[in-house]
Amino acid sequence: MGKNRMSRREFLQASVAGLSFVYLPGVGRVKASPFESFDSEDTYGRLCFNENPLGPSHLALEAMRAAAYEGHRYPDWFSSTLEGKIAEHHDVSSSMICAGTGATEIIRLVADTFLYPGDEVVTATPTYSQLASEATSNGAAVVHVPVNERYIIDLNMIRAAIGPKTKLISLVNPNNPQGTIFTMQDMRIFMNSLPTGVIVVVDEAYHHYVHSPYYESCIRYVKEGFPMIAIRTFSKAYGLAGVRIGYSVASVGYTSMIQSSQNIGMVSRLGQAAAIASLNDIDHVDSTVSLNDRAKEILMNGFSALQLEYIPSETNFMMFDTGMSAASVASQLASRGYHVRVGWGMPRHIRVSTGTMDEMYGFINALQEILGQNFLKDEPPTFGLSRVHPNPFTQQCTIQISTSSSERVRLAIYDAAGRMVKSLVNDVLAPGLHDIVWDGRDVHGRDAASGLYIINLTQGEFATSTRVTLVR
Ligand SMILES: Cc1ncc(COP(=O)(O)O)c(C=O)c1O
């Protein structure tokens, strides 16, 4: 098999040029535009890698600390405990899981296992293109199908591009760099129309961030026996990008083929421990998603105020149209300490990862300065009920509200018949975002019954409401 891989030097050169086939993490070491002033030790403003600004979960940190004491011992060669935990998490057999050093290793293994010279891979463009690069390294041809006018992967067009040599379909859902999803309805039609002998690979690196009701994980197709390989990573919502763990979920047959291409002992002792602990820390994932939602809201408000068009995103990054040369804006942002990505054949678009609140406000202000417009510094979010999480809930839910003035805020829960169940806030709050917890109890401290509840928020002349479901 051709092992003509991109060298580290070629990769770094390609990365700074913003070419669409760039995929590896590690661009931070490059000392050239738009990363000129980028110091890999400097984490503030690092909005180019779609990392988790909250870092690893505290359970993962504890597990890694404990594992470090055994750092002189080789790890579980086959990551058996980790694969077992992942299998439990997805409710599949552990022989359907292959853990590796990041999704990056898994993607390479999939290409090495299934692709030979003369084969064809059909993929979207732009997308996260590692599999396409690996395909080329293995002598396979790649058919690139453009995303549609809403930047969504067009499954009809992908289907139409399948030919007699097609071996693999490579999809990323949600997609990187646009942050869009294809719907479960479209995917069902696509899977049902798949010719025999074609394997579908779906990279779900950003799965946890999605809120759309039209999205679902393709792991369901693995369970239903379709020729599907789903790929996940611990680098994003679990905050372990530096620890390097990813995995595939596929049939027992595909999994054993993939594993036979893999060296043993690839996932470190610390990596295995961290991943196992992360799977148990649901709160950390929830906090990550909640921070991401708030960060995206700041970005969207900022883009709207600056009259910049953006692509609605289901991920922890967003693309927006600068209306001018994106490379020039990116390099001016870099000189102000904010590092973003450009490329993918989209010369006016920038991809920015979400970060902390401070980074988001700072980024928008830097952008405003660059675009030379008048934008209020630290503009508070507008009035509203931004999200309720989890919903449905059993123990407690967190209601995120944004208040726009210093007038009294009233937040209360009503039952479906319109009776007030509990008042949560009746106070003057600082303008901005607030997380309010409802513990599922009524005004007397008794557990409220299962059912639908209305959350009502008022401030001065503004009022809004949303629903939450309590399941006991
Ligand atoms: C879609 C997608 N897949 C895979 C990866 C790489 O994942 P990992 O860090 O697990 O190698 C990335 C990294 O940004 C990504 O965006």
The ligand as a Tripos MOL2 file, in Angstrom:
@<TRIPOS>MOLECULE
LIG
   16    16     1     0     0
SMALL
NO_CHARGES

@<TRIPOS>ATOM
      1 C1        -14.0070   16.3960   12.4570 C.3       1 LIG1
      2 C2        -12.7510   16.0590   13.2060 C.ar      1 LIG1
      3 N1        -12.3770   14.7780   13.3200 N.ar      1 LIG1
      4 C3        -11.2670   14.4370   13.9770 C.ar      1 LIG1
      5 C4        -10.4610   15.3880   14.5670 C.ar      1 LIG1
      6 C5         -9.2100   14.9610   15.2630 C.3       1 LIG1
      7 O1         -9.5500   14.3690   16.4680 O.3       1 LIG1
      8 P1         -8.4770   13.8410   17.4770 P.3       1 LIG1
      9 O2         -8.0070   15.0070   18.2910 O.co2     1 LIG1
     10 O3         -9.2300   12.8520   18.2970 O.co2     1 LIG1
     11 O4         -7.3740   13.2200   16.7100 O.co2     1 LIG1
     12 C6        -10.8020   16.7300   14.4930 C.ar      1 LIG1
     13 C7         -9.9610   17.7460   15.1070 C.2       1 LIG1
     14 O5        -10.2160   18.9260   15.1230 O.2       1 LIG1
     15 C8        -11.9840   17.0820   13.7900 C.ar      1 LIG1
     16 O6        -12.3610   18.3470   13.6350 O.3       1 LIG1
@<TRIPOS>BOND
     1     1     2 1
     2     2     3 ar
     3     2    15 ar
     4     3     4 ar
     5     4     5 ar
     6     5     6 1
     7     5    12 ar
     8     6     7 1
     9     7     8 1
    10     8     9 2
    11     8    10 1
    12     8    11 1
    13    12    13 1
    14    12    15 ar
    15    13    14 2
    16    15    16 1
@<TRIPOS>SUBSTRUCTURE
     1 LIG1         1 GROUP 0 **** ****
